[in-house]
Amino acid sequence: MTADNQTRPLKRTFSVAPMMEWTDRHCRYFHRLISQHAVLYTEMVTTGALIHGDQARFLRHNDAEHPLALQLGGSNAEELALCSRMAEDAGYNEVNLNVGCPSDRVQNNMIGACLMAHPELVAECLTAMQSRVAIPVTVKHRLGIDAMDSYEELHQFVATVSQSGCKTFIIHARKAILQGLSPKENRHIPPLNYEWVYRIKQAFPHLEILINGGIKTLDETRAHLQQVDGVMIGREAYHNPYMMAEVDTLYQPDAALPTRLQIIEQMYPYIEAELKQGCYLGHITRHLLGLFHAQPGGRQFRRYLSENAHKAGADVDVLKRAVEKVATL
Ligand SMILES: Cc1cc2nc3c(=O)[nH]c(=O)nc-3n(C[C@H](O)[C@H](O)[C@H](O)COP(=O)(O)O)c2cc1C
């Protein structure tokens, strides 16, 4: 599966959103055990961090994670091109430019959602990135920002940016309010507007349009897929990862569904190998807390792990004991 996943063209019917502090390599390994097909995204890495920081750490991933996209934050075309090349050389299947993150910290450096006000610059960045790599370069953005909040302005943004040759647009279906709302508030206060995303697909049928924001179930996913090319889910996939168990049936109707226990048992050898390399159990198991969400014993599983995984010397037996809380109830 791994070699095949690395080389076959990306099919972005379903993807898991880039999420800072959440979609690290352990999380992605775990998600891959639930769906073989979902496209997985890294946390955003800024060009500054990648160029001047610990490149190997930022680019590190396991072969099993493919199909895998690296998300970049930045607005210097040359630096973005250089970082895209690093991503391709490291084996990533796609590079994505973040034009959706509303944090103050990133606005000061012209990173994220504030770039929606500069479509020509976004196009210039995407052109430079594409010129340096063979893997696809995609963009993730909002419906608008602040006073830029009409459908016409969104349409203009996509029209300008697509001049770069970028063919895949991931649209978080709400605007961002850059002054006055925190990044967290910007993920639920501005209202969702799926209709505008559908209209963008109708207006630009040759572009691949992925919809994101507030989507929680496979039934909702199937409904969106009637209108757009793909669905990206963030928070629900993280908090209730087993919602992804049926994702592979979107790609292959007869795909086998893994059970929760099968998934967790496949984590054991991974955890043992990581602990040997000096990783802490809690850094991996924090991503597993929601696996038994709404299941009998799920709360006990979560509590046992939360209370014990961070203790000195905690090893895979802690996870096995947490699983017993579910199995015995
Ligand atoms: C903890 C957290 C971190 C996030 N970090 C990023 C990020 O690094 N890059 C990005 O483009 N979006 C980021 N997002 C936004 C998500 O990718 C997604 O657009 C948003 O959560 C809406 O999708 P959802 O309703 O399915 O969660 C983050 C979201 C959360 C909850």
The ligand as an SDF file (V2000), in Angstrom:
LIG
                    3D

 31 33  0  0  0  0  0  0  0  0999 V2000
   -6.2860   23.3720   16.4080 C   0  0  0  0  0  0  0  0  0  0  0  0
   -6.4420   23.8650   15.0030 C   0  0  0  0  0  0  0  0  0  0  0  0
   -5.3190   24.2560   14.2880 C   0  0  0  0  0  0  0  0  0  0  0  0
   -5.4390   24.6960   12.9610 C   0  0  0  0  0  0  0  0  0  0  0  0
   -4.3000   24.9780   12.2520 N   0  0  0  0  0  0  0  0  0  0  0  0
   -4.4070   25.2610   10.9140 C   0  0  0  0  0  0  0  0  0  0  0  0
   -3.2570   25.3640   10.1000 C   0  0  0  0  0  0  0  0  0  0  0  0
   -2.1120   25.1770   10.5320 O   0  0  0  0  0  0  0  0  0  0  0  0
   -3.4310   25.6660    8.7860 N   0  0  0  0  0  0  0  0  0  0  0  0
   -4.6840   25.8420    8.2420 C   0  0  0  0  0  0  0  0  0  0  0  0
   -4.8000   26.0880    7.0400 O   0  0  0  0  0  0  0  0  0  0  0  0
   -5.7780   25.7240    8.9920 N   0  0  0  0  0  0  0  0  0  0  0  0
   -5.6790   25.4220   10.3020 C   0  0  0  0  0  0  0  0  0  0  0  0
   -6.8110   25.2110   11.0390 N   0  0  0  0  0  0  0  0  0  0  0  0
   -8.1280   25.3200   10.3830 C   0  0  0  0  0  0  0  0  0  0  0  0
   -8.5580   23.9580    9.8290 C   0  0  0  0  0  0  0  0  0  0  0  0
   -7.6570   23.5060    8.8370 O   0  0  0  0  0  0  0  0  0  0  0  0
   -9.9790   24.0460    9.2300 C   0  0  0  0  0  0  0  0  0  0  0  0
   -9.9470   24.9440    8.1490 O   0  0  0  0  0  0  0  0  0  0  0  0
  -11.0140   24.5170   10.2340 C   0  0  0  0  0  0  0  0  0  0  0  0
  -10.8620   23.8640   11.4890 O   0  0  0  0  0  0  0  0  0  0  0  0
  -12.4310   24.3070    9.7000 C   0  0  0  0  0  0  0  0  0  0  0  0
  -12.6710   22.9360    9.4540 O   0  0  0  0  0  0  0  0  0  0  0  0
  -13.4940   22.0230   10.4960 P   0  0  0  0  0  0  0  0  0  0  0  0
  -14.7750   22.7520   10.8130 O   0  0  0  0  0  0  0  0  0  0  0  0
  -13.7350   20.7370    9.8000 O   0  0  0  0  0  0  0  0  0  0  0  0
  -12.6550   21.9020   11.7270 O   0  0  0  0  0  0  0  0  0  0  0  0
   -6.7190   24.7870   12.3590 C   0  0  0  0  0  0  0  0  0  0  0  0
   -7.8480   24.3730   13.0860 C   0  0  0  0  0  0  0  0  0  0  0  0
   -7.7180   23.9150   14.3910 C   0  0  0  0  0  0  0  0  0  0  0  0
   -8.9530   23.4570   15.1350 C   0  0  0  0  0  0  0  0  0  0  0  0
  1  2  1  0
  2  3  1  0
  2 30  2  0
  3  4  2  0
  4  5  1  0
  4 28  1  0
  5  6  2  0
  6  7  1  0
  6 13  1  0
  7  8  2  0
  7  9  1  0
  9 10  1  0
 10 11  2  0
 10 12  1  0
 12 13  2  0
 13 14  1  0
 14 15  1  0
 14 28  1  0
 15 16  1  0
 16 17  1  0
 16 18  1  0
 18 19  1  0
 18 20  1  0
 20 21  1  0
 20 22  1  0
 22 23  1  0
 23 24  1  0
 24 25  2  0
 24 26  1  0
 24 27  1  0
 28 29  2  0
 29 30  1  0
 30 31  1  0
M  END
$$$$
